[in-house]
């Protein structure tokens, strides 16, 4: 069963409605194996929208490691967002 997708703003890129954020396990350091497994599992499930921010500590490194390992497995473009431009 494919995950539902929508266009990401004005980019025209289609991303899954369900994404993986950089909070939780991905906000840690020293858990490379588990974090990379989590990211790769999300990719296996069809997720192609991943989010990160500087406040999420180690998530950027984990995403980098996972994308390097899984680069040949990506059947579609994967989006990684960083931060937000939302006004509060």
Biopython code that builds the backbone (N, CA, C, O; Angstrom):
import numpy as np
from Bio.PDB.StructureBuilder import StructureBuilder

atoms = [
    (1, "UNK", "N", (0.844, -1.182, 0.000)),
    (1, "UNK", "CA", (0.000, 0.000, 0.000)),
    (1, "UNK", "C", (0.889, 1.245, 0.000)),
    (1, "UNK", "O", (1.708, 1.436, 0.899)),
    (2, "UNK", "N", (0.721, 2.060, -0.987)),
    (2, "UNK", "CA", (1.528, 3.280, -1.106)),
    (2, "UNK", "C", (0.991, 4.363, -0.169)),
    (2, "UNK", "O", (-0.217, 4.493, 0.029)),
    (3, "UNK", "N", (1.912, 5.131, 0.397)),
    (3, "UNK", "CA", (1.524, 6.245, 1.252)),
    (3, "UNK", "C", (1.005, 7.390, 0.393)),
    (3, "UNK", "O", (1.521, 7.656, -0.693)),
    (4, "UNK", "N", (-0.022, 8.059, 0.898)),
    (4, "UNK", "CA", (-0.598, 9.197, 0.186)),
    (4, "UNK", "C", (0.415, 10.333, 0.123)),
    (4, "UNK", "O", (1.166, 10.567, 1.070)),
    (5, "UNK", "N", (0.423, 11.033, -1.004)),
    (5, "UNK", "CA", (1.360, 12.142, -1.200)),
    (5, "UNK", "C", (0.608, 13.419, -1.561)),
    (5, "UNK", "O", (-0.514, 13.389, -2.067)),
    (6, "UNK", "N", (1.258, 14.523, -1.284)),
    (6, "UNK", "CA", (0.759, 15.848, -1.666)),
    (6, "UNK", "C", (1.931, 16.690, -2.141)),
    (6, "UNK", "O", (3.088, 16.401, -1.833)),
    (7, "UNK", "N", (1.614, 17.738, -2.897)),
    (7, "UNK", "CA", (2.661, 18.654, -3.350)),
    (7, "UNK", "C", (3.149, 19.496, -2.183)),
    (7, "UNK", "O", (2.360, 19.953, -1.357)),
    (8, "UNK", "N", (4.460, 19.696, -2.127)),
    (8, "UNK", "CA", (5.096, 20.472, -1.066)),
    (8, "UNK", "C", (5.161, 21.938, -1.494)),
    (8, "UNK", "O", (6.053, 22.344, -2.238)),
    (9, "UNK", "N", (4.196, 22.720, -1.007)),
    (9, "UNK", "CA", (4.159, 24.150, -1.300)),
    (9, "UNK", "C", (4.262, 24.422, -2.788)),
    (9, "UNK", "O", (3.622, 23.752, -3.598)),
    (10, "UNK", "N", (5.061, 25.394, -3.137)),
    (10, "UNK", "CA", (5.211, 25.776, -4.543)),
    (10, "UNK", "C", (6.348, 25.017, -5.229)),
    (10, "UNK", "O", (6.675, 25.310, -6.379)),
    (11, "UNK", "N", (6.956, 24.042, -4.536)),
    (11, "UNK", "CA", (8.067, 23.294, -5.135)),
    (11, "UNK", "C", (7.595, 22.338, -6.217)),
    (11, "UNK", "O", (8.348, 21.999, -7.130)),
    (12, "UNK", "N", (6.341, 21.905, -6.110)),
    (12, "UNK", "CA", (5.825, 20.921, -7.049)),
    (12, "UNK", "C", (6.253, 19.504, -6.725)),
    (12, "UNK", "O", (5.803, 18.553, -7.364)),
    (13, "UNK", "N", (7.116, 19.358, -5.740)),
    (13, "UNK", "CA", (7.597, 18.036, -5.353)),
    (13, "UNK", "C", (6.529, 17.320, -4.540)),
    (13, "UNK", "O", (5.908, 17.921, -3.663)),
    (14, "UNK", "N", (6.313, 16.048, -4.826)),
    (14, "UNK", "CA", (5.331, 15.253, -4.097)),
    (14, "UNK", "C", (5.991, 14.573, -2.914)),
    (14, "UNK", "O", (6.982, 13.860, -3.073)),
    (15, "UNK", "N", (5.444, 14.794, -1.723)),
    (15, "UNK", "CA", (5.973, 14.181, -0.507)),
    (15, "UNK", "C", (4.857, 13.440, 0.215)),
    (15, "UNK", "O", (3.677, 13.755, 0.061)),
    (16, "UNK", "N", (5.251, 12.462, 0.996)),
    (16, "UNK", "CA", (4.272, 11.679, 1.747)),
    (16, "UNK", "C", (3.642, 12.524, 2.847)),
    (16, "UNK", "O", (4.294, 13.386, 3.436)),
    (17, "UNK", "N", (2.364, 12.264, 3.113)),
    (17, "UNK", "CA", (1.679, 12.981, 4.191)),
    (17, "UNK", "C", (2.277, 12.641, 5.544)),
    (17, "UNK", "O", (2.223, 13.442, 6.478)),
    (18, "UNK", "N", (2.843, 11.458, 5.643)),
    (18, "UNK", "CA", (3.517, 11.038, 6.872)),
    (18, "UNK", "C", (5.011, 11.194, 6.647)),
    (18, "UNK", "O", (5.553, 10.706, 5.656)),
    (19, "UNK", "N", (5.669, 11.872, 7.567)),
    (19, "UNK", "CA", (7.104, 12.068, 7.458)),
    (19, "UNK", "C", (7.799, 11.608, 8.729)),
    (19, "UNK", "O", (7.156, 11.152, 9.674)),
    (20, "UNK", "N", (9.103, 11.731, 8.739)),
    (20, "UNK", "CA", (9.894, 11.398, 9.925)),
    (20, "UNK", "C", (10.579, 12.669, 10.396)),
    (20, "UNK", "O", (11.352, 13.282, 9.659)),
    (21, "UNK", "N", (10.290, 13.057, 11.625)),
    (21, "UNK", "CA", (10.887, 14.257, 12.197)),
    (21, "UNK", "C", (12.168, 13.943, 12.951)),
    (21, "UNK", "O", (12.441, 12.791, 13.290)),
    (22, "UNK", "N", (12.943, 14.977, 13.207)),
    (22, "UNK", "CA", (14.232, 14.814, 13.850)),
    (22, "UNK", "C", (14.184, 14.743, 15.367)),
    (22, "UNK", "O", (15.238, 14.658, 15.996)),
    (23, "UNK", "N", (13.026, 14.775, 15.971)),
    (23, "UNK", "CA", (12.869, 14.713, 17.419)),
    (23, "UNK", "C", (12.989, 13.259, 17.882)),
    (23, "UNK", "O", (13.079, 12.360, 17.046)),
    (24, "UNK", "N", (12.993, 13.014, 19.160)),
    (24, "UNK", "CA", (13.044, 11.655, 19.700)),
    (24, "UNK", "C", (14.430, 11.052, 19.576)),
    (24, "UNK", "O", (15.429, 11.703, 19.880)),
    (25, "UNK", "N", (14.487, 9.801, 19.127)),
    (25, "UNK", "CA", (15.767, 9.097, 18.978)),
    (25, "UNK", "C", (16.743, 9.908, 18.127)),
    (25, "UNK", "O", (17.943, 9.928, 18.400)),
    (26, "UNK", "N", (16.234, 10.563, 17.117)),
    (26, "UNK", "CA", (17.115, 11.294, 16.210)),
    (26, "UNK", "C", (17.698, 12.554, 16.841)),
    (26, "UNK", "O", (18.575, 13.185, 16.251)),
    (27, "UNK", "N", (17.235, 12.927, 18.012)),
    (27, "UNK", "CA", (17.745, 14.117, 18.695)),
    (27, "UNK", "C", (18.931, 13.777, 19.606)),
    (27, "UNK", "O", (19.424, 14.639, 20.333)),
    (28, "UNK", "N", (19.372, 12.562, 19.566)),
    (28, "UNK", "CA", (20.434, 12.085, 20.448)),
    (28, "UNK", "C", (21.775, 12.031, 19.723)),
    (28, "UNK", "O", (21.868, 12.355, 18.539)),
    (29, "UNK", "N", (22.789, 11.626, 20.434)),
    (29, "UNK", "CA", (24.097, 11.334, 19.853)),
    (29, "UNK", "C", (24.488, 9.926, 20.286)),
    (29, "UNK", "O", (24.067, 9.462, 21.345)),
    (30, "UNK", "N", (25.285, 9.251, 19.477)),
    (30, "UNK", "CA", (25.816, 7.952, 19.865)),
    (30, "UNK", "C", (24.905, 6.771, 19.617)),
    (30, "UNK", "O", (25.193, 5.669, 20.083)),
    (31, "UNK", "N", (23.827, 6.966, 18.907)),
    (31, "UNK", "CA", (22.901, 5.873, 18.610)),
    (31, "UNK", "C", (22.816, 5.651, 17.103)),
    (31, "UNK", "O", (21.738, 5.421, 16.554)),
    (32, "UNK", "N", (23.963, 5.724, 16.450)),
    (32, "UNK", "CA", (24.011, 5.669, 14.986)),
    (32, "UNK", "C", (23.276, 4.461, 14.408)),
    (32, "UNK", "O", (22.447, 4.610, 13.510)),
    (33, "UNK", "N", (23.569, 3.288, 14.910)),
    (33, "UNK", "CA", (22.978, 2.073, 14.341)),
    (33, "UNK", "C", (21.465, 2.119, 14.397)),
    (33, "UNK", "O", (20.802, 1.849, 13.395)),
    (34, "UNK", "N", (20.901, 2.460, 15.565)),
    (34, "UNK", "CA", (19.447, 2.493, 15.724)),
    (34, "UNK", "C", (18.810, 3.613, 14.907)),
    (34, "UNK", "O", (17.751, 3.426, 14.308)),
    (35, "UNK", "N", (19.452, 4.762, 14.887)),
    (35, "UNK", "CA", (18.904, 5.892, 14.139)),
    (35, "UNK", "C", (18.886, 5.605, 12.645)),
    (35, "UNK", "O", (17.893, 5.883, 11.972)),
    (36, "UNK", "N", (19.968, 5.055, 12.125)),
    (36, "UNK", "CA", (20.035, 4.736, 10.700)),
    (36, "UNK", "C", (19.015, 3.651, 10.360)),
    (36, "UNK", "O", (18.389, 3.706, 9.302)),
    (37, "UNK", "N", (18.841, 2.666, 11.244)),
    (37, "UNK", "CA", (17.817, 1.631, 11.028)),
    (37, "UNK", "C", (16.429, 2.257, 10.965)),
    (37, "UNK", "O", (15.619, 1.891, 10.112)),
    (38, "UNK", "N", (16.149, 3.201, 11.864)),
    (38, "UNK", "CA", (14.848, 3.874, 11.891)),
    (38, "UNK", "C", (14.605, 4.633, 10.582)),
    (38, "UNK", "O", (13.532, 4.521, 9.988)),
    (39, "UNK", "N", (15.584, 5.391, 10.144)),
    (39, "UNK", "CA", (15.446, 6.167, 8.908)),
    (39, "UNK", "C", (15.263, 5.226, 7.714)),
    (39, "UNK", "O", (14.399, 5.458, 6.869)),
    (40, "UNK", "N", (16.063, 4.179, 7.642)),
    (40, "UNK", "CA", (15.937, 3.229, 6.531)),
    (40, "UNK", "C", (14.604, 2.495, 6.562)),
    (40, "UNK", "O", (14.047, 2.177, 5.511)),
    (41, "UNK", "N", (14.090, 2.223, 7.753)),
    (41, "UNK", "CA", (12.773, 1.580, 7.852)),
    (41, "UNK", "C", (11.696, 2.522, 7.311)),
    (41, "UNK", "O", (10.789, 2.087, 6.602)),
    (42, "UNK", "N", (11.795, 3.807, 7.643)),
    (42, "UNK", "CA", (10.840, 4.786, 7.109)),
    (42, "UNK", "C", (10.906, 4.805, 5.583)),
    (42, "UNK", "O", (9.871, 4.855, 4.919)),
    (43, "UNK", "N", (12.109, 4.765, 5.029)),
    (43, "UNK", "CA", (12.272, 4.736, 3.570)),
    (43, "UNK", "C", (11.637, 3.476, 2.997)),
    (43, "UNK", "O", (10.951, 3.531, 1.976)),
    (44, "UNK", "N", (11.866, 2.334, 3.658)),
    (44, "UNK", "CA", (11.276, 1.066, 3.207)),
    (44, "UNK", "C", (9.756, 1.127, 3.197)),
    (44, "UNK", "O", (9.113, 0.505, 2.351)),
    (45, "UNK", "N", (9.176, 1.876, 4.138)),
    (45, "UNK", "CA", (7.715, 2.021, 4.218)),
    (45, "UNK", "C", (7.175, 2.999, 3.180)),
    (45, "UNK", "O", (5.962, 3.109, 2.997)),
    (46, "UNK", "N", (8.079, 3.710, 2.500)),
    (46, "UNK", "CA", (7.653, 4.642, 1.466)),
    (46, "UNK", "C", (7.711, 6.102, 1.846)),
    (46, "UNK", "O", (7.370, 6.965, 1.037)),
    (47, "UNK", "N", (8.139, 6.401, 3.073)),
    (47, "UNK", "CA", (8.247, 7.795, 3.514)),
    (47, "UNK", "C", (9.323, 8.486, 2.680)),
    (47, "UNK", "O", (10.410, 7.943, 2.485)),
    (48, "UNK", "N", (9.013, 9.687, 2.191)),
    (48, "UNK", "CA", (10.014, 10.451, 1.455)),
    (48, "UNK", "C", (10.107, 11.898, 1.949)),
    (48, "UNK", "O", (10.678, 12.756, 1.275)),
    (49, "UNK", "N", (9.546, 12.156, 3.119)),
    (49, "UNK", "CA", (9.625, 13.498, 3.715)),
    (49, "UNK", "C", (10.269, 13.387, 5.092)),
    (49, "UNK", "O", (9.734, 12.732, 5.986)),
    (50, "UNK", "N", (11.407, 14.024, 5.251)),
    (50, "UNK", "CA", (12.179, 13.965, 6.489)),
    (50, "UNK", "C", (12.464, 15.388, 6.947)),
    (50, "UNK", "O", (12.752, 16.261, 6.129)),
    (51, "UNK", "N", (12.386, 15.617, 8.229)),
    (51, "UNK", "CA", (12.499, 16.962, 8.782)),
    (51, "UNK", "C", (13.600, 17.015, 9.823)),
    (51, "UNK", "O", (13.817, 16.054, 10.561)),
    (52, "UNK", "N", (14.290, 18.138, 9.878)),
    (52, "UNK", "CA", (15.361, 18.324, 10.842)),
    (52, "UNK", "C", (15.455, 19.796, 11.214)),
    (52, "UNK", "O", (14.904, 20.661, 10.535)),
    (53, "UNK", "N", (16.154, 20.060, 12.291)),
    (53, "UNK", "CA", (16.436, 21.429, 12.728)),
    (53, "UNK", "C", (17.669, 21.378, 13.622)),
    (53, "UNK", "O", (17.965, 20.337, 14.209)),
    (54, "UNK", "N", (18.375, 22.471, 13.729)),
    (54, "UNK", "CA", (19.569, 22.520, 14.591)),
    (54, "UNK", "C", (19.239, 22.083, 16.014)),
    (54, "UNK", "O", (20.064, 21.445, 16.668)),
    (55, "UNK", "N", (18.060, 22.412, 16.498)),
    (55, "UNK", "CA", (17.664, 22.054, 17.865)),
    (55, "UNK", "C", (17.529, 20.550, 18.054)),
    (55, "UNK", "O", (17.484, 20.075, 19.190)),
    (56, "UNK", "N", (17.463, 19.793, 16.965)),
    (56, "UNK", "CA", (17.315, 18.344, 17.065)),
    (56, "UNK", "C", (18.664, 17.649, 17.142)),
    (56, "UNK", "O", (18.787, 16.482, 16.770)),
    (57, "UNK", "N", (19.641, 18.337, 17.607)),
    (57, "UNK", "CA", (20.984, 17.808, 17.880)),
    (57, "UNK", "C", (21.523, 16.922, 16.778)),
    (57, "UNK", "O", (21.850, 17.418, 15.700)),
    (58, "UNK", "N", (21.625, 15.619, 17.017)),
    (58, "UNK", "CA", (22.307, 14.697, 16.115)),
    (58, "UNK", "C", (21.547, 14.291, 14.875)),
    (58, "UNK", "O", (22.080, 13.546, 14.053)),
    (59, "UNK", "N", (20.315, 14.756, 14.708)),
    (59, "UNK", "CA", (19.499, 14.272, 13.591)),
    (59, "UNK", "C", (20.138, 14.525, 12.230)),
    (59, "UNK", "O", (20.040, 13.681, 11.339)),
    (60, "UNK", "N", (20.783, 15.659, 12.055)),
    (60, "UNK", "CA", (21.391, 15.950, 10.758)),
    (60, "UNK", "C", (22.477, 14.934, 10.418)),
    (60, "UNK", "O", (22.587, 14.503, 9.270)),
    (61, "UNK", "N", (23.273, 14.551, 11.404)),
    (61, "UNK", "CA", (24.308, 13.540, 11.166)),
    (61, "UNK", "C", (23.695, 12.191, 10.831)),
    (61, "UNK", "O", (24.165, 11.497, 9.930)),
    (62, "UNK", "N", (22.648, 11.819, 11.553)),
    (62, "UNK", "CA", (21.991, 10.538, 11.288)),
    (62, "UNK", "C", (21.400, 10.508, 9.881)),
    (62, "UNK", "O", (21.544, 9.517, 9.164)),
    (63, "UNK", "N", (20.736, 11.593, 9.487)),
    (63, "UNK", "CA", (20.173, 11.646, 8.138)),
    (63, "UNK", "C", (21.278, 11.541, 7.091)),
    (63, "UNK", "O", (21.114, 10.868, 6.073)),
    (64, "UNK", "N", (22.396, 12.204, 7.344)),
    (64, "UNK", "CA", (23.519, 12.133, 6.412)),
    (64, "UNK", "C", (24.063, 10.722, 6.278)),
    (64, "UNK", "O", (24.325, 10.255, 5.170)),
    (65, "UNK", "N", (24.231, 10.046, 7.402)),
    (65, "UNK", "CA", (24.728, 8.666, 7.373)),
    (65, "UNK", "C", (23.741, 7.751, 6.665)),
    (65, "UNK", "O", (24.137, 6.933, 5.835)),
    (66, "UNK", "N", (22.467, 7.883, 6.984)),
    (66, "UNK", "CA", (21.453, 7.019, 6.377)),
    (66, "UNK", "C", (21.338, 7.271, 4.883)),
    (66, "UNK", "O", (21.207, 6.323, 4.109)),
    (67, "UNK", "N", (21.382, 8.528, 4.463)),
    (67, "UNK", "CA", (21.244, 8.803, 3.032)),
    (67, "UNK", "C", (22.460, 8.310, 2.263)),
    (67, "UNK", "O", (22.340, 7.896, 1.110)),
    (68, "UNK", "N", (23.629, 8.352, 2.894)),
    (68, "UNK", "CA", (24.823, 7.815, 2.245)),
    (68, "UNK", "C", (24.728, 6.319, 2.075)),
    (68, "UNK", "O", (25.124, 5.784, 1.039)),
    (69, "UNK", "N", (24.211, 5.637, 3.074)),
    (69, "UNK", "CA", (24.065, 4.184, 3.033)),
    (69, "UNK", "C", (22.954, 3.783, 2.056)),
    (69, "UNK", "O", (23.091, 2.806, 1.318)),
    (70, "UNK", "N", (21.863, 4.538, 2.057)),
    (70, "UNK", "CA", (20.682, 4.153, 1.293)),
    (70, "UNK", "C", (20.579, 4.822, -0.072)),
    (70, "UNK", "O", (19.589, 4.612, -0.774)),
    (71, "UNK", "N", (21.551, 5.607, -0.464)),
    (71, "UNK", "CA", (21.453, 6.389, -1.704)),
    (71, "UNK", "C", (21.060, 5.535, -2.910)),
    (71, "UNK", "O", (20.278, 5.981, -3.749)),
    (72, "UNK", "N", (21.579, 4.345, -3.005)),
    (72, "UNK", "CA", (21.275, 3.486, -4.146)),
    (72, "UNK", "C", (19.873, 2.896, -4.055)),
    (72, "UNK", "O", (19.351, 2.394, -5.050)),
    (73, "UNK", "N", (19.253, 2.950, -2.870)),
    (73, "UNK", "CA", (17.927, 2.356, -2.674)),
    (73, "UNK", "C", (16.805, 3.336, -2.954)),
    (73, "UNK", "O", (15.656, 2.920, -3.103)),
    (74, "UNK", "N", (17.103, 4.626, -3.031)),
    (74, "UNK", "CA", (16.041, 5.617, -3.221)),
    (74, "UNK", "C", (15.404, 5.430, -4.590)),
    (74, "UNK", "O", (16.046, 5.635, -5.620)),
    (75, "UNK", "N", (14.139, 5.040, -4.586)),
    (75, "UNK", "CA", (13.446, 4.872, -5.859)),
    (75, "UNK", "C", (12.771, 6.172, -6.275)),
    (75, "UNK", "O", (12.380, 6.333, -7.431)),
    (76, "UNK", "N", (12.638, 7.095, -5.335)),
    (76, "UNK", "CA", (12.089, 8.406, -5.638)),
    (76, "UNK", "C", (12.864, 9.427, -4.835)),
    (76, "UNK", "O", (13.577, 9.084, -3.891)),
    (77, "UNK", "N", (12.725, 10.643, -5.203)),
    (77, "UNK", "CA", (13.436, 11.725, -4.520)),
    (77, "UNK", "C", (12.977, 11.828, -3.075)),
    (77, "UNK", "O", (11.786, 11.728, -2.783)),
    (78, "UNK", "N", (13.922, 12.027, -2.184)),
    (78, "UNK", "CA", (13.633, 12.169, -0.758)),
    (78, "UNK", "C", (13.844, 13.620, -0.384)),
    (78, "UNK", "O", (14.836, 14.230, -0.782)),
    (79, "UNK", "N", (12.913, 14.179, 0.383)),
    (79, "UNK", "CA", (12.990, 15.573, 0.799)),
    (79, "UNK", "C", (13.426, 15.661, 2.248)),
    (79, "UNK", "O", (12.926, 14.930, 3.104)),
    (80, "UNK", "N", (14.343, 16.544, 2.515)),
    (80, "UNK", "CA", (14.779, 16.802, 3.884)),
    (80, "UNK", "C", (14.640, 18.287, 4.120)),
    (80, "UNK", "O", (15.318, 19.091, 3.479)),
    (81, "UNK", "N", (13.766, 18.654, 5.037)),
    (81, "UNK", "CA", (13.596, 20.076, 5.350)),
    (81, "UNK", "C", (14.408, 20.424, 6.572)),
    (81, "UNK", "O", (14.735, 19.558, 7.383)),
    (82, "UNK", "N", (14.728, 21.677, 6.699)),
    (82, "UNK", "CA", (15.514, 22.147, 7.830)),
    (82, "UNK", "C", (14.910, 23.454, 8.324)),
    (82, "UNK", "O", (14.790, 24.420, 7.570)),
    (83, "UNK", "N", (14.534, 23.473, 9.592)),
    (83, "UNK", "CA", (13.988, 24.687, 10.166)),
    (83, "UNK", "C", (12.622, 25.039, 9.623)),
    (83, "UNK", "O", (11.970, 24.220, 8.975)),
    (84, "UNK", "N", (12.197, 26.241, 9.885)),
    (84, "UNK", "CA", (10.885, 26.687, 9.440)),
    (84, "UNK", "C", (10.909, 28.184, 9.226)),
    (84, "UNK", "O", (11.716, 28.902, 9.816)),
    (85, "UNK", "N", (10.031, 28.632, 8.394)),
    (85, "UNK", "CA", (9.894, 30.074, 8.177)),
    (85, "UNK", "C", (8.583, 30.577, 8.759)),
    (85, "UNK", "O", (8.179, 31.713, 8.514)),
    (86, "UNK", "N", (7.925, 29.727, 9.528)),
    (86, "UNK", "CA", (6.644, 30.106, 10.117)),
    (86, "UNK", "C", (6.830, 31.230, 11.137)),
    (86, "UNK", "O", (7.789, 31.242, 11.909)),
    (87, "UNK", "N", (5.907, 32.152, 11.118)),
    (87, "UNK", "CA", (5.937, 33.261, 12.075)),
    (87, "UNK", "C", (5.040, 32.917, 13.257)),
    (87, "UNK", "O", (3.965, 32.342, 13.085)),
    (88, "UNK", "N", (5.485, 33.268, 14.441)),
    (88, "UNK", "CA", (4.688, 32.981, 15.631)),
    (88, "UNK", "C", (4.178, 34.259, 16.232)),
    (88, "UNK", "O", (3.482, 34.229, 17.247)),
]
sb = StructureBuilder()
sb.init_structure("model")
sb.init_model(0)
sb.init_chain("A")
sb.init_seg("    ")
for serial, (resi, resn, name, xyz) in enumerate(atoms, 1):
    if name == "N":
        sb.init_residue(resn, " ", resi, " ")
    sb.init_atom(name, np.array(xyz, "f"), 0.0, 1.0, " ", f" {name:<3s}", serial, name[0])
structure = sb.get_structure()
